[in-house]
C-alpha cells in the first residue's frame, strides 16, 4: 500500500464521531469555512485542524493557541468551524479536523480558478415560518445531488424532510453536468439554525442557515462574496 495512503487511512480514525464535508473546491482569493460536527462524547476535547504535509500531520490551529487561521466554537451545536481567508493554490491538499489524539475527519481542499461546485455565500438568513433558497452552482461534475445537515442526515430527490424541515430541490437530475441545484427550505424554525451542505457527486459545499424571529427580507446565495460573518472567535491571525 502507498505510504501516504496508509497514513491518510490510519489518521482518519473514528470517522463516524466527527462529520463534515469531504471534498471541497474554492476559488483563488476566496474565503472558506469548514464546519466540523462532533459526537457528545467529545464535547470537552481539544479541537484541532491539521494539514498533511511532507508525510506527517501538522496542526495549524487548535482551541488553545493562535495560528494563521480562525477557529470558532459552538458547543450548543456540538461543532467548531475553521475559516481560511485569501485562499491560494498552494493551500490545496489534505486536511483533517477532530479531537487531538482521538478522532478525526479528513477533507480534501482544492483551490482553483474555476470551482466545480460553489455557492454565492456560505451564510444565509431566514425568518421563523418563512423560507430560503440556496443556489448550488455546479460545472463539469455529475452524480447524485443531495442537501444534508452537517451531522450527515441528507435529503435526496425533489421533496424531503430533515428534522421536520421541508426541503424542496430542483435541478437534481444526476446526469446533468452543468447547472444549478436550487434548494428551498420551508417552514423554518429557530431550531433549524446550523450548518448544512450541498452535495453533487463527490463534491460538497457547506452553508450556514440562521433563522431569526424578525421578518426582514430573506438572503439567498446568489453572487460570490468573500464576506463571512463568524461566531465567537477563538483564534485569529491570517491576512
C-alpha positions as CSV (number, residue, x, y, z in Angstrom):
1,X,0.0,0.0,0.0
2,X,1.2,3.5,-0.8
3,X,2.8,5.1,2.3
4,X,0.8,8.3,2.0
5,X,-2.4,6.4,1.5
6,X,-1.6,4.3,4.6
7,X,-1.1,7.4,6.7
8,X,-4.3,9.0,5.5
9,X,-6.3,5.9,6.2
10,X,-4.9,5.4,9.7
11,X,-5.2,9.1,10.5
12,X,-9.0,9.3,9.9
13,X,-10.0,7.0,12.8
14,X,-13.4,7.4,14.5
15,X,-14.8,9.0,11.3
16,X,-18.4,8.4,12.5
17,X,-17.8,10.5,15.5
18,X,-16.7,13.6,13.5
19,X,-18.7,14.6,10.5
20,X,-18.0,17.3,7.9
21,X,-17.6,17.8,4.1
22,X,-15.1,15.5,2.4
23,X,-14.2,17.1,-1.0
24,X,-14.3,20.9,-1.4
25,X,-13.3,23.3,-4.2
26,X,-12.8,27.0,-3.6
27,X,-11.8,29.9,-5.8
28,X,-8.4,31.6,-5.6
29,X,-8.5,34.5,-3.2
30,X,-11.8,33.4,-1.7
31,X,-12.7,32.7,2.0
32,X,-13.6,29.1,3.0
33,X,-15.2,27.9,6.3
34,X,-15.1,24.3,7.2
35,X,-17.6,23.1,9.9
36,X,-16.8,20.0,11.9
37,X,-19.6,18.3,14.0
38,X,-18.6,16.1,16.9
39,X,-20.3,13.5,19.0
40,X,-21.4,14.5,22.5
41,X,-18.7,12.2,23.9
42,X,-16.0,14.6,22.7
43,X,-17.5,17.9,23.9
44,X,-14.5,18.6,26.2
45,X,-11.7,17.6,23.9
46,X,-9.0,19.9,22.4
47,X,-10.3,20.7,18.9
48,X,-7.7,20.6,16.2
49,X,-7.4,21.3,12.5
50,X,-4.3,19.9,10.8
51,X,-2.8,19.7,7.3
52,X,-0.9,16.7,5.8
53,X,2.5,18.0,4.7
54,X,5.7,16.1,4.0
55,X,4.4,12.8,5.2
56,X,3.1,14.0,8.6
57,X,0.1,15.8,10.1
58,X,0.9,19.4,11.0
59,X,-1.5,21.1,13.4
60,X,-2.3,24.5,12.1
61,X,-4.9,25.6,14.6
62,X,-6.4,24.3,17.8
63,X,-8.7,25.6,20.6
64,X,-5.8,26.6,22.9
65,X,-3.3,28.5,20.6
66,X,-3.1,31.2,17.9
67,X,-2.3,30.4,14.3
68,X,-2.8,31.7,10.7
69,X,-6.4,30.6,10.7
70,X,-9.6,31.4,12.6
71,X,-11.4,28.9,14.7
72,X,-14.8,29.3,16.3
73,X,-16.7,27.0,18.6
74,X,-20.4,26.4,19.1
75,X,-20.9,23.9,22.0
76,X,-24.7,24.0,21.7
77,X,-24.5,22.7,18.1
78,X,-21.5,20.4,19.0
79,X,-19.4,21.8,16.2
80,X,-16.4,24.1,15.5
81,X,-15.5,25.9,12.4
82,X,-12.2,26.8,10.8
83,X,-12.1,29.8,8.4
84,X,-9.3,30.3,5.9
85,X,-9.1,33.6,4.1
86,X,-7.4,34.6,0.8
87,X,-7.0,31.0,-0.3
88,X,-4.0,30.2,-2.6
89,X,-3.4,27.3,-4.9
90,X,-0.6,26.2,-2.6
91,X,-3.3,25.7,0.1
92,X,-4.6,22.7,-1.9
93,X,-4.2,19.4,-0.1
94,X,-5.5,17.1,2.7
95,X,-6.7,18.4,6.0
96,X,-8.4,16.9,9.0
97,X,-10.5,18.2,11.9
98,X,-11.2,16.5,15.2
99,X,-10.2,15.9,18.7
100,X,-6.5,15.8,19.5
101,X,-5.1,12.3,19.9
102,X,-8.6,10.8,19.4
103,X,-11.0,11.0,16.4
104,X,-10.6,12.9,13.1
105,X,-12.4,13.6,9.8
106,X,-10.5,14.1,6.6
107,X,-11.3,16.7,4.0
108,X,-9.5,17.4,0.7
109,X,-9.5,21.1,-0.3
110,X,-8.7,22.2,-3.9
111,X,-8.0,25.8,-4.6
112,X,-8.7,26.6,-8.3
113,X,-9.6,29.4,-10.7
114,X,-12.8,27.5,-11.6
115,X,-14.5,25.7,-8.7
116,X,-16.9,23.0,-10.0
117,X,-19.3,23.4,-7.1
118,X,-19.9,26.7,-5.2
119,X,-22.5,29.0,-3.6
120,X,-22.6,32.8,-3.7
121,X,-22.3,32.9,0.1
122,X,-21.8,30.4,2.8
123,X,-24.1,32.4,5.1
124,X,-27.9,32.6,4.5
125,X,-30.5,34.2,6.8
126,X,-34.3,33.5,7.0
127,X,-37.1,34.1,9.5
128,X,-39.4,31.8,11.5
129,X,-42.2,30.4,9.4
130,X,-40.6,31.6,6.2
131,X,-38.4,30.1,3.5
132,X,-35.0,30.5,2.0
133,X,-33.4,29.5,-1.3
134,X,-29.9,28.2,-1.7
135,X,-28.3,28.1,-5.2
136,X,-25.6,25.5,-5.5
137,X,-23.8,26.1,-8.9
138,X,-22.1,23.1,-10.5
139,X,-20.0,22.7,-13.6
140,X,-18.3,19.7,-15.1
141,X,-19.4,17.4,-12.4
142,X,-22.3,14.9,-12.2
143,X,-23.7,12.3,-9.8
144,X,-26.2,12.2,-7.0
145,X,-27.3,15.6,-5.7
146,X,-28.3,16.0,-2.0
147,X,-28.9,18.5,0.7
148,X,-27.5,17.4,4.1
149,X,-27.1,18.6,7.6
150,X,-23.5,18.7,8.8
151,X,-24.2,15.7,11.1
152,X,-24.8,13.6,8.0
153,X,-28.6,13.4,7.7
154,X,-29.5,14.0,4.0
155,X,-32.5,14.7,1.8
156,X,-32.4,13.4,-1.8
157,X,-34.9,13.7,-4.6
158,X,-37.3,16.6,-5.2
159,X,-39.1,16.6,-1.9
160,X,-38.0,15.5,1.5
161,X,-37.7,16.4,5.2
162,X,-34.8,16.8,7.6
163,X,-35.9,17.0,11.3
164,X,-39.2,18.5,10.3
165,X,-37.7,21.0,7.9
166,X,-39.3,20.8,4.4
167,X,-36.7,20.5,1.7
168,X,-37.5,21.0,-2.0
169,X,-34.9,20.6,-4.7
170,X,-34.9,21.3,-8.4
171,X,-32.2,20.7,-10.9
172,X,-31.3,17.4,-9.2
173,X,-31.0,15.2,-12.3
174,X,-27.9,13.0,-11.7
175,X,-27.0,13.0,-15.4
176,X,-26.8,16.8,-15.8
177,X,-23.2,18.1,-15.6
178,X,-23.7,21.9,-15.7
179,X,-26.4,23.8,-13.9
180,X,-27.8,25.0,-10.5
181,X,-29.2,22.8,-7.7
182,X,-31.9,25.0,-6.2
183,X,-32.7,24.1,-2.6
184,X,-35.8,25.6,-1.0
185,X,-36.2,25.3,2.8
186,X,-39.7,26.0,4.0
187,X,-41.5,26.4,7.4
188,X,-38.2,27.5,9.1
189,X,-37.9,27.3,12.9
190,X,-35.1,28.7,15.1
191,X,-34.0,25.1,15.8
192,X,-33.1,24.8,12.1
193,X,-30.2,27.2,12.6
194,X,-27.0,25.5,11.8
195,X,-24.6,24.1,9.2
196,X,-25.7,22.2,6.1
197,X,-24.1,21.3,2.8
198,X,-24.9,20.8,-0.9
199,X,-23.5,17.6,-2.4
200,X,-23.1,16.9,-6.1
201,X,-21.3,13.7,-6.9
202,X,-18.1,13.6,-4.8
203,X,-18.0,17.4,-4.1
204,X,-19.7,19.3,-1.2
205,X,-20.0,23.0,-0.3
206,X,-21.2,24.0,3.2
207,X,-23.8,26.6,4.0
208,X,-24.8,28.1,7.4
209,X,-28.5,28.9,7.9
210,X,-29.5,31.4,10.5
211,X,-33.3,31.6,11.4
212,X,-34.4,34.7,13.3
213,X,-37.7,35.9,14.7
214,X,-37.8,39.1,12.6
215,X,-39.4,39.3,9.2
216,X,-36.7,41.1,7.3
217,X,-36.2,40.2,3.6
218,X,-34.5,36.8,3.3
219,X,-31.0,36.5,1.9
220,X,-30.1,33.8,-0.6
221,X,-26.8,32.7,-2.1
222,X,-26.7,34.4,-5.5
223,X,-23.4,36.2,-6.0
224,X,-19.9,35.3,-4.9
225,X,-18.6,37.1,-1.9
226,X,-15.7,36.9,0.4
227,X,-17.6,38.3,3.4
228,X,-18.2,35.6,6.0
229,X,-19.5,36.6,9.5
230,X,-18.3,34.4,12.2
231,X,-19.5,33.4,15.7
232,X,-17.3,33.6,18.9
233,X,-13.7,34.0,17.9
234,X,-11.0,31.7,19.5
235,X,-8.1,32.3,17.1
236,X,-7.2,34.9,14.5
237,X,-4.2,36.0,12.6
238,X,-4.3,35.2,8.8
239,X,-4.5,38.1,6.4
